[in-house]
Amino acid sequence: MGHSEFVSFLWSIADLIRDTFTRGKHQDVIDRLKELRTALISAAVTGKIDVPEETSA
Protein backbone atom coordinates (compact mmCIF):
# COMPACT_ATOMS: atom_id res chain seq x y z
CA MET A 1 0.00 0.00 0.00
CA GLY A 2 1.50 3.29 -1.11
CA HIS A 3 1.31 6.65 0.62
CA SER A 4 -1.68 7.94 -1.37
CA GLU A 5 -3.56 4.66 -0.85
CA PHE A 6 -2.88 4.87 2.88
CA VAL A 7 -4.11 8.47 3.02
CA SER A 8 -7.28 7.44 1.18
CA PHE A 9 -7.72 4.62 3.69
CA LEU A 10 -7.41 7.06 6.60
CA TRP A 11 -9.96 9.44 5.02
CA SER A 12 -12.37 6.53 4.58
CA ILE A 13 -12.01 5.88 8.30
CA ALA A 14 -12.74 9.54 9.02
CA ASP A 15 -15.87 9.30 6.87
CA LEU A 16 -17.02 6.23 8.81
CA ILE A 17 -16.51 8.01 12.11
CA ARG A 18 -18.25 11.17 10.89
CA ASP A 19 -21.28 9.13 9.84
CA THR A 20 -21.33 7.20 13.13
CA PHE A 21 -20.75 10.09 15.53
CA THR A 22 -23.95 11.41 17.04
CA ARG A 23 -24.82 12.76 20.45
CA GLY A 24 -24.76 9.98 23.03
CA LYS A 25 -22.96 7.51 20.77
CA HIS A 26 -19.42 8.18 22.01
CA GLN A 27 -18.81 4.58 23.09
CA ASP A 28 -19.82 3.31 19.64
CA VAL A 29 -17.20 5.57 18.06
CA ILE A 30 -14.55 4.47 20.57
CA ASP A 31 -15.35 0.81 19.92
CA ARG A 32 -15.11 1.34 16.15
CA LEU A 33 -11.76 3.11 16.53
CA LYS A 34 -10.46 0.16 18.57
CA GLU A 35 -11.55 -2.23 15.81
CA LEU A 36 -9.85 -0.10 13.17
CA ARG A 37 -6.67 0.14 15.26
CA THR A 38 -6.59 -3.65 15.58
CA ALA A 39 -7.10 -4.06 11.82
CA LEU A 40 -4.32 -1.56 11.07
CA ILE A 41 -1.87 -3.28 13.42
CA SER A 42 -2.76 -6.66 11.93
CA ALA A 43 -2.21 -5.36 8.40
CA ALA A 44 1.18 -3.92 9.37
CA VAL A 45 2.32 -7.10 11.15
CA THR A 46 1.24 -9.40 8.31
CA GLY A 47 2.86 -7.17 5.68
CA LYS A 48 -0.36 -6.13 3.97
CA ILE A 49 0.73 -2.51 4.28
CA ASP A 50 4.23 -1.08 4.12
CA VAL A 51 5.37 0.64 7.30
CA PRO A 52 8.48 2.74 6.65
CA GLU A 53 11.32 2.81 9.13
CA GLU A 54 11.37 5.78 11.50
CA THR A 55 14.04 8.35 10.65
CA SER A 56 15.65 10.72 13.13
CA ALA A 57 15.23 14.41 12.42
Contact map, one row per residue, 1 for C-alpha under 8 A:
111011000000000000000000000000000000000000000001110000000
111111000000000000000000000000000000000000000000110000000
111111100000000000000000000000000000000000000000000000000
011111110000000000000000000000000000000000000000000000000
111111111000000000000000000000000000000000000000000000000
111111111100000000000000000000000000000000000000000000000
001111111110000000000000000000000000000000000000000000000
000111111111000000000000000000000000000000000000000000000
000011111111100000000000000000000000000000000000000000000
000001111111110000000000000000000000000000000000000000000
000000111111111000000000000000000000000000000000000000000
000000011111111100000000000000000000000000000000000000000
000000001111111110000000000000000000000000000000000000000
000000000111111111000000000000000000000000000000000000000
000000000011111111100000000000000000000000000000000000000
000000000001111111110000000000000000000000000000000000000
000000000000111111111000000010010000000000000000000000000
000000000000011111111000000000000000000000000000000000000
000000000000001111111000000000000000000000000000000000000
000000000000000111111100100110000000000000000000000000000
000000000000000011111110110110000000000000000000000000000
000000000000000000011111110000000000000000000000000000000
000000000000000000001111110000000000000000000000000000000
000000000000000000000111110000000000000000000000000000000
000000000000000000011111111110000000000000000000000000000
000000000000000000001111111111000000000000000000000000000
000000000000000000000000111111100000000000000000000000000
000000000000000000011000111111110000000000000000000000000
000000000000000010011000111111111000000000000000000000000
000000000000000000000000011111111100000000000000000000000
000000000000000000000000001111111110000000000000000000000
000000000000000010000000000111111111000000000000000000000
000000000000000000000000000011111111100000000000000000000
000000000000000000000000000001111111110000000000000000000
000000000000000000000000000000111111111000000000000000000
000000000000000000000000000000011111111100000000000000000
000000000000000000000000000000001111111110000000000000000
000000000000000000000000000000000111111111000000000000000
000000000000000000000000000000000011111111100000000000000
000000000000000000000000000000000001111111110000000000000
000000000000000000000000000000000000111111111000000000000
000000000000000000000000000000000000011111111100000000000
000000000000000000000000000000000000001111111111100000000
000000000000000000000000000000000000000111111111111000000
000000000000000000000000000000000000000011111111000000000
000000000000000000000000000000000000000001111111000000000
000000000000000000000000000000000000000000111111110000000
100000000000000000000000000000000000000000111111110000000
110000000000000000000000000000000000000000110011111000000
110000000000000000000000000000000000000000010011111100000
000000000000000000000000000000000000000000010000111110000
000000000000000000000000000000000000000000000000011111000
000000000000000000000000000000000000000000000000001111100
000000000000000000000000000000000000000000000000000111110
000000000000000000000000000000000000000000000000000011111
000000000000000000000000000000000000000000000000000001111
000000000000000000000000000000000000000000000000000000111
